[in-house]
Amino acid sequence: MVKLIGFKKVNTAIFISGTGSNLKSLIKFSLLKKSPIKISLIVSSNIKAKGLKYAKSHKIKKKTYNFKNTSFSEKILLKDLEINKINLICLAGFMKILSKSFIKKFNGKILNIHPSLLPKYKGLKTHERVLKNNEKYSGCTVHYVNSQLDAGKIVMQKKVKVSKKENPQSLKEKILKQEHQIYPKAISKVLTSL
Ligand code: GRF
């Protein structure tokens, strides 16, 4: 668990692999005076991740790790997290599975956002599966990361209605809008409820 000391913002790293729309919303949130986080590092598993452009535009340190050799990449990553005094990790569309030992080292300090109402629809292709099953509702979940995929303790969820005309893309967009709202709220909840 991370502790907020006085009003000092918690040094945070955001891990991405793609578009980075959650990263964008978290950067906006971090710049608010009342925000409990300072984004000190952006970690990417993909050199072509579109989200890396936000590192440049907001002058945030960024680094890409290829994760072909997980233990080697994680060793360097851990060193970089230590150098940057990172106390909270927020996964935001990060497509690599972190090792058990990495998660153990950051126990209680890693959050993830997932585009479904967990524990339903863990893993990939959530919107396709939701539509195939004719679900009336879907949504998004912010949860702690443990060693099992999308199974850590839930911090916050937001439900959305699946409309009759929905397709995977429209559902993705509808849920992303909610993700951008709840991730900052969930971070505040985690950091201030102590
Ligand atoms: C989001 O839907 C998030 O829930 C999932 O990956 C997607 C990332 O989108 N884990 P973005 O890169 O933040 O736009």
py3Dmol code that shows the C-alpha trace and the ligand (Angstrom):
import py3Dmol

protein = """\
ATOM      1  CA  MET A   1       0.000   0.000   0.000  1.00  0.00           C
ATOM      2  CA  VAL A   2       1.264   3.487  -0.842  1.00  0.00           C
ATOM      3  CA  LYS A   3       1.156   6.228   1.758  1.00  0.00           C
ATOM      4  CA  LEU A   4       0.615   9.898   1.084  1.00  0.00           C
ATOM      5  CA  ILE A   5       3.118  11.826   3.147  1.00  0.00           C
ATOM      6  CA  GLY A   6       1.799  15.304   3.854  1.00  0.00           C
ATOM      7  CA  PHE A   7       1.023  16.893   0.492  1.00  0.00           C
ATOM      8  CA  LYS A   8       4.010  15.464  -1.312  1.00  0.00           C
ATOM      9  CA  LYS A   9       2.864  13.954  -4.584  1.00  0.00           C
ATOM     10  CA  VAL A  10       3.564  10.266  -5.086  1.00  0.00           C
ATOM     11  CA  ASN A  11       6.165   9.585  -7.787  1.00  0.00           C
ATOM     12  CA  THR A  12       4.312   7.527 -10.355  1.00  0.00           C
ATOM     13  CA  ALA A  13       5.236   5.570 -13.477  1.00  0.00           C
ATOM     14  CA  ILE A  14       2.667   4.866 -16.174  1.00  0.00           C
ATOM     15  CA  PHE A  15       3.198   1.721 -18.259  1.00  0.00           C
ATOM     16  CA  ILE A  16       1.805   1.719 -21.798  1.00  0.00           C
ATOM     17  CA  SER A  17       2.023  -0.234 -25.052  1.00  0.00           C
ATOM     18  CA  GLY A  18      -0.290   1.621 -27.437  1.00  0.00           C
ATOM     19  CA  THR A  19      -2.510   4.663 -27.936  1.00  0.00           C
ATOM     20  CA  GLY A  20      -2.144   6.089 -24.450  1.00  0.00           C
ATOM     21  CA  SER A  21      -5.528   7.768 -24.061  1.00  0.00           C
ATOM     22  CA  ASN A  22      -5.526   6.773 -20.375  1.00  0.00           C
ATOM     23  CA  LEU A  23      -1.995   8.106 -20.081  1.00  0.00           C
ATOM     24  CA  LYS A  24      -3.229  11.407 -21.530  1.00  0.00           C
ATOM     25  CA  SER A  25      -6.027  11.629 -18.977  1.00  0.00           C
ATOM     26  CA  LEU A  26      -3.676  10.707 -16.127  1.00  0.00           C
ATOM     27  CA  ILE A  27      -1.186  13.397 -17.175  1.00  0.00           C
ATOM     28  CA  LYS A  28      -4.013  15.955 -17.146  1.00  0.00           C
ATOM     29  CA  PHE A  29      -5.038  14.722 -13.698  1.00  0.00           C
ATOM     30  CA  SER A  30      -1.467  14.776 -12.361  1.00  0.00           C
ATOM     31  CA  LEU A  31      -1.137  18.450 -13.283  1.00  0.00           C
ATOM     32  CA  LEU A  32      -4.003  19.469 -10.999  1.00  0.00           C
ATOM     33  CA  LYS A  33      -2.887  21.028  -7.751  1.00  0.00           C
ATOM     34  CA  LYS A  34      -5.052  18.618  -5.757  1.00  0.00           C
ATOM     35  CA  SER A  35      -3.732  15.561  -7.598  1.00  0.00           C
ATOM     36  CA  PRO A  36      -1.863  13.101  -5.360  1.00  0.00           C
ATOM     37  CA  ILE A  37       0.484  11.944  -8.140  1.00  0.00           C
ATOM     38  CA  LYS A  38       3.425  13.239 -10.115  1.00  0.00           C
ATOM     39  CA  ILE A  39       4.166  11.288 -13.284  1.00  0.00           C
ATOM     40  CA  SER A  40       7.930  10.909 -13.286  1.00  0.00           C
ATOM     41  CA  LEU A  41       8.367   8.137 -15.838  1.00  0.00           C
ATOM     42  CA  ILE A  42       6.543   6.649 -18.803  1.00  0.00           C
ATOM     43  CA  VAL A  43       7.426   3.042 -19.506  1.00  0.00           C
ATOM     44  CA  SER A  44       6.591   1.470 -22.843  1.00  0.00           C
ATOM     45  CA  SER A  45       6.912  -2.084 -24.114  1.00  0.00           C
ATOM     46  CA  ASN A  46       6.663  -0.807 -27.670  1.00  0.00           C
ATOM     47  CA  ILE A  47       8.916   1.747 -29.303  1.00  0.00           C
ATOM     48  CA  LYS A  48       6.077   2.649 -31.706  1.00  0.00           C
ATOM     49  CA  ALA A  49       3.464   3.224 -28.984  1.00  0.00           C
ATOM     50  CA  LYS A  50       1.501   6.316 -30.000  1.00  0.00           C
ATOM     51  CA  GLY A  51       1.193   7.317 -26.357  1.00  0.00           C
ATOM     52  CA  LEU A  52       4.918   8.066 -26.212  1.00  0.00           C
ATOM     53  CA  LYS A  53       4.168  11.406 -27.883  1.00  0.00           C
ATOM     54  CA  TYR A  54       2.698  12.616 -24.572  1.00  0.00           C
ATOM     55  CA  ALA A  55       6.088  12.117 -22.923  1.00  0.00           C
ATOM     56  CA  LYS A  56       7.569  14.555 -25.402  1.00  0.00           C
ATOM     57  CA  SER A  57       4.777  17.114 -25.239  1.00  0.00           C
ATOM     58  CA  HIS A  58       4.759  17.116 -21.429  1.00  0.00           C
ATOM     59  CA  LYS A  59       8.510  16.712 -20.986  1.00  0.00           C
ATOM     60  CA  ILE A  60       8.173  13.496 -18.996  1.00  0.00           C
ATOM     61  CA  LYS A  61      11.015  10.999 -18.942  1.00  0.00           C
ATOM     62  CA  LYS A  62      10.264   7.927 -21.059  1.00  0.00           C
ATOM     63  CA  LYS A  63      11.889   4.600 -21.704  1.00  0.00           C
ATOM     64  CA  THR A  64      11.088   1.579 -23.875  1.00  0.00           C
ATOM     65  CA  TYR A  65      11.955  -1.986 -22.869  1.00  0.00           C
ATOM     66  CA  ASN A  66      11.534  -4.769 -25.414  1.00  0.00           C
ATOM     67  CA  PHE A  67      10.575  -7.518 -22.914  1.00  0.00           C
ATOM     68  CA  LYS A  68      11.862 -10.212 -25.307  1.00  0.00           C
ATOM     69  CA  ASN A  69      13.895 -11.390 -22.367  1.00  0.00           C
ATOM     70  CA  THR A  70      11.529 -10.589 -19.495  1.00  0.00           C
ATOM     71  CA  SER A  71      13.951 -11.077 -16.623  1.00  0.00           C
ATOM     72  CA  PHE A  72      16.651  -8.972 -18.316  1.00  0.00           C
ATOM     73  CA  SER A  73      14.200  -6.162 -19.173  1.00  0.00           C
ATOM     74  CA  GLU A  74      12.671  -6.218 -15.706  1.00  0.00           C
ATOM     75  CA  LYS A  75      16.111  -6.016 -14.109  1.00  0.00           C
ATOM     76  CA  ILE A  76      16.876  -2.776 -15.957  1.00  0.00           C
ATOM     77  CA  LEU A  77      13.320  -1.530 -15.409  1.00  0.00           C
ATOM     78  CA  LEU A  78      13.555  -2.106 -11.643  1.00  0.00           C
ATOM     79  CA  LYS A  79      16.800  -0.161 -11.548  1.00  0.00           C
ATOM     80  CA  ASP A  80      15.170   2.719 -13.470  1.00  0.00           C
ATOM     81  CA  LEU A  81      12.160   2.714 -11.140  1.00  0.00           C
ATOM     82  CA  GLU A  82      14.527   2.894  -8.198  1.00  0.00           C
ATOM     83  CA  ILE A  83      16.575   5.728  -9.729  1.00  0.00           C
ATOM     84  CA  ASN A  84      13.345   7.686 -10.349  1.00  0.00           C
ATOM     85  CA  LYS A  85      12.068   6.879  -6.832  1.00  0.00           C
ATOM     86  CA  ILE A  86       8.830   5.417  -8.218  1.00  0.00           C
ATOM     87  CA  ASN A  87       6.285   4.532  -5.546  1.00  0.00           C
ATOM     88  CA  LEU A  88       3.238   3.784  -7.677  1.00  0.00           C
ATOM     89  CA  ILE A  89       2.858   2.029 -11.030  1.00  0.00           C
ATOM     90  CA  CYS A  90      -0.266   2.481 -13.146  1.00  0.00           C
ATOM     91  CA  LEU A  91      -0.674   0.073 -16.028  1.00  0.00           C
ATOM     92  CA  ALA A  92      -2.623   1.740 -18.824  1.00  0.00           C
ATOM     93  CA  GLY A  93      -2.951  -0.528 -21.828  1.00  0.00           C
ATOM     94  CA  PHE A  94       0.322  -2.290 -20.981  1.00  0.00           C
ATOM     95  CA  MET A  95       0.348  -5.515 -23.000  1.00  0.00           C
ATOM     96  CA  LYS A  96       3.092  -7.440 -21.203  1.00  0.00           C
ATOM     97  CA  ILE A  97       2.686  -9.735 -18.240  1.00  0.00           C
ATOM     98  CA  LEU A  98       4.938  -8.717 -15.362  1.00  0.00           C
ATOM     99  CA  SER A  99       6.721 -11.531 -13.533  1.00  0.00           C
ATOM    100  CA  LYS A 100       5.670 -12.723 -10.085  1.00  0.00           C
ATOM    101  CA  SER A 101       8.920 -11.480  -8.584  1.00  0.00           C
ATOM    102  CA  PHE A 102       8.445  -8.012 -10.087  1.00  0.00           C
ATOM    103  CA  ILE A 103       4.894  -7.817  -8.730  1.00  0.00           C
ATOM    104  CA  LYS A 104       6.115  -8.995  -5.328  1.00  0.00           C
ATOM    105  CA  LYS A 105       8.686  -6.190  -5.223  1.00  0.00           C
ATOM    106  CA  PHE A 106       5.924  -3.643  -5.894  1.00  0.00           C
ATOM    107  CA  ASN A 107       3.267  -5.429  -3.894  1.00  0.00           C
ATOM    108  CA  GLY A 108       0.218  -3.210  -3.379  1.00  0.00           C
ATOM    109  CA  LYS A 109       1.717  -0.473  -5.523  1.00  0.00           C
ATOM    110  CA  ILE A 110       0.588  -1.541  -9.004  1.00  0.00           C
ATOM    111  CA  LEU A 111      -2.815  -0.632 -10.426  1.00  0.00           C
ATOM    112  CA  ASN A 112      -4.366  -1.629 -13.740  1.00  0.00           C
ATOM    113  CA  ILE A 113      -7.411  -0.593 -15.719  1.00  0.00           C
ATOM    114  CA  HIS A 114      -9.391  -3.245 -17.568  1.00  0.00           C
ATOM    115  CA  PRO A 115     -12.268  -2.685 -20.021  1.00  0.00           C
ATOM    116  CA  SER A 116     -14.845  -4.983 -18.430  1.00  0.00           C
ATOM    117  CA  LEU A 117     -16.769  -5.452 -15.222  1.00  0.00           C
ATOM    118  CA  LEU A 118     -14.304  -7.801 -13.564  1.00  0.00           C
ATOM    119  CA  PRO A 119     -14.353 -10.621 -12.574  1.00  0.00           C
ATOM    120  CA  LYS A 120     -16.227 -11.028 -15.845  1.00  0.00           C
ATOM    121  CA  TYR A 121     -14.282 -10.980 -19.119  1.00  0.00           C
ATOM    122  CA  LYS A 122     -10.681 -11.125 -17.971  1.00  0.00           C
ATOM    123  CA  GLY A 123      -8.044 -11.046 -20.721  1.00  0.00           C
ATOM    124  CA  LEU A 124      -8.291  -9.787 -24.290  1.00  0.00           C
ATOM    125  CA  LYS A 125     -11.154  -9.165 -26.766  1.00  0.00           C
ATOM    126  CA  THR A 126     -13.534  -8.189 -23.962  1.00  0.00           C
ATOM    127  CA  HIS A 127     -15.938  -6.125 -26.090  1.00  0.00           C
ATOM    128  CA  GLU A 128     -16.329  -8.855 -28.713  1.00  0.00           C
ATOM    129  CA  ARG A 129     -17.112 -11.423 -26.013  1.00  0.00           C
ATOM    130  CA  VAL A 130     -19.537  -9.098 -24.210  1.00  0.00           C
ATOM    131  CA  LEU A 131     -21.472  -8.522 -27.443  1.00  0.00           C
ATOM    132  CA  LYS A 132     -21.437 -12.197 -28.380  1.00  0.00           C
ATOM    133  CA  ASN A 133     -23.015 -13.015 -25.026  1.00  0.00           C
ATOM    134  CA  ASN A 134     -25.675 -10.301 -25.481  1.00  0.00           C
ATOM    135  CA  GLU A 135     -24.753  -8.660 -22.188  1.00  0.00           C
ATOM    136  CA  LYS A 136     -26.952  -5.712 -21.247  1.00  0.00           C
ATOM    137  CA  TYR A 137     -24.122  -4.016 -19.355  1.00  0.00           C
ATOM    138  CA  SER A 138     -20.368  -3.779 -19.548  1.00  0.00           C
ATOM    139  CA  GLY A 139     -17.912  -1.295 -18.096  1.00  0.00           C
ATOM    140  CA  CYS A 140     -14.423  -0.859 -16.717  1.00  0.00           C
ATOM    141  CA  THR A 141     -12.529  -1.749 -13.587  1.00  0.00           C
ATOM    142  CA  VAL A 142      -9.494  -0.363 -11.780  1.00  0.00           C
ATOM    143  CA  HIS A 143      -7.836  -3.057  -9.704  1.00  0.00           C
ATOM    144  CA  TYR A 144      -4.625  -3.880  -7.878  1.00  0.00           C
ATOM    145  CA  VAL A 145      -2.290  -6.134  -9.816  1.00  0.00           C
ATOM    146  CA  ASN A 146      -1.433  -9.495  -8.344  1.00  0.00           C
ATOM    147  CA  SER A 147       0.211 -12.526  -9.913  1.00  0.00           C
ATOM    148  CA  GLN A 148      -3.009 -13.693 -11.586  1.00  0.00           C
ATOM    149  CA  LEU A 149      -4.294 -11.987 -14.716  1.00  0.00           C
ATOM    150  CA  ASP A 150      -6.920  -9.281 -14.042  1.00  0.00           C
ATOM    151  CA  ALA A 151      -7.694 -10.842 -10.673  1.00  0.00           C
ATOM    152  CA  GLY A 152      -6.380  -8.399  -8.047  1.00  0.00           C
ATOM    153  CA  LYS A 153      -8.566  -6.575  -5.538  1.00  0.00           C
ATOM    154  CA  ILE A 154     -11.045  -4.221  -7.202  1.00  0.00           C
ATOM    155  CA  VAL A 155     -10.677  -0.511  -6.403  1.00  0.00           C
ATOM    156  CA  MET A 156     -13.434   1.004  -8.564  1.00  0.00           C
ATOM    157  CA  GLN A 157     -15.827   0.081 -11.363  1.00  0.00           C
ATOM    158  CA  LYS A 158     -18.100   1.945 -13.742  1.00  0.00           C
ATOM    159  CA  LYS A 159     -20.990   0.286 -15.494  1.00  0.00           C
ATOM    160  CA  VAL A 160     -22.201   1.272 -18.981  1.00  0.00           C
ATOM    161  CA  LYS A 161     -25.285   0.164 -20.864  1.00  0.00           C
ATOM    162  CA  VAL A 162     -24.712  -1.868 -24.018  1.00  0.00           C
ATOM    163  CA  SER A 163     -27.058  -0.504 -26.673  1.00  0.00           C
ATOM    164  CA  LYS A 164     -28.844  -2.622 -29.274  1.00  0.00           C
ATOM    165  CA  LYS A 165     -26.772  -1.154 -32.124  1.00  0.00           C
ATOM    166  CA  GLU A 166     -23.440  -1.565 -30.357  1.00  0.00           C
ATOM    167  CA  ASN A 167     -20.332  -2.892 -32.132  1.00  0.00           C
ATOM    168  CA  PRO A 168     -16.919  -3.600 -30.550  1.00  0.00           C
ATOM    169  CA  GLN A 169     -15.548  -0.205 -31.611  1.00  0.00           C
ATOM    170  CA  SER A 170     -18.505   1.820 -30.301  1.00  0.00           C
ATOM    171  CA  LEU A 171     -18.438  -0.114 -27.028  1.00  0.00           C
ATOM    172  CA  LYS A 172     -14.681   0.399 -26.734  1.00  0.00           C
ATOM    173  CA  GLU A 173     -15.104   4.152 -27.179  1.00  0.00           C
ATOM    174  CA  LYS A 174     -18.016   4.330 -24.743  1.00  0.00           C
ATOM    175  CA  ILE A 175     -16.018   2.477 -22.094  1.00  0.00           C
ATOM    176  CA  LEU A 176     -12.787   4.413 -22.717  1.00  0.00           C
ATOM    177  CA  LYS A 177     -14.616   7.654 -21.868  1.00  0.00           C
ATOM    178  CA  GLN A 178     -15.493   6.142 -18.499  1.00  0.00           C
ATOM    179  CA  GLU A 179     -11.960   4.793 -18.022  1.00  0.00           C
ATOM    180  CA  HIS A 180     -10.631   8.333 -18.300  1.00  0.00           C
ATOM    181  CA  GLN A 181     -12.990   9.350 -15.490  1.00  0.00           C
ATOM    182  CA  ILE A 182     -12.475   6.490 -13.065  1.00  0.00           C
ATOM    183  CA  TYR A 183      -8.711   5.922 -13.237  1.00  0.00           C
ATOM    184  CA  PRO A 184      -7.895   9.288 -11.601  1.00  0.00           C
ATOM    185  CA  LYS A 185     -10.682   8.767  -9.051  1.00  0.00           C
ATOM    186  CA  ALA A 186      -9.427   5.280  -8.215  1.00  0.00           C
ATOM    187  CA  ILE A 187      -5.869   6.576  -7.747  1.00  0.00           C
ATOM    188  CA  SER A 188      -7.116   9.274  -5.379  1.00  0.00           C
ATOM    189  CA  LYS A 189      -9.127   6.678  -3.492  1.00  0.00           C
ATOM    190  CA  VAL A 190      -6.113   4.402  -3.087  1.00  0.00           C
ATOM    191  CA  LEU A 191      -3.783   7.193  -2.002  1.00  0.00           C
ATOM    192  CA  THR A 192      -6.110   9.032   0.354  1.00  0.00           C
ATOM    193  CA  SER A 193      -7.999   6.226   2.041  1.00  0.00           C
ATOM    194  CA  LEU A 194      -5.116   5.526   4.393  1.00  0.00           C
TER     195      LEU A 194
END
"""
ligand_1 = """\
14
GRF
C -7.940 0.390 -22.327
O -9.173 -0.061 -22.796
C -7.584 -0.303 -21.033
O -8.691 -0.620 -20.259
C -6.914 -1.568 -21.510
O -6.186 -1.180 -22.649
C -6.787 -0.037 -23.247
C -5.741 1.018 -23.367
O -6.177 2.141 -24.072
N -6.123 -2.164 -20.477
P -5.282 3.461 -24.130
O -3.915 3.050 -24.674
O -5.186 4.026 -22.757
O -6.000 4.367 -25.094
"""
view = py3Dmol.view(width=600, height=400)
view.addModel(protein, "pdb")
view.setStyle({"model": 0}, {"cartoon": {"style": "trace"}})
view.addModel(ligand_1, "xyz")
view.setStyle({"model": 1}, {"stick": {}})
view.zoomTo()
view.show()
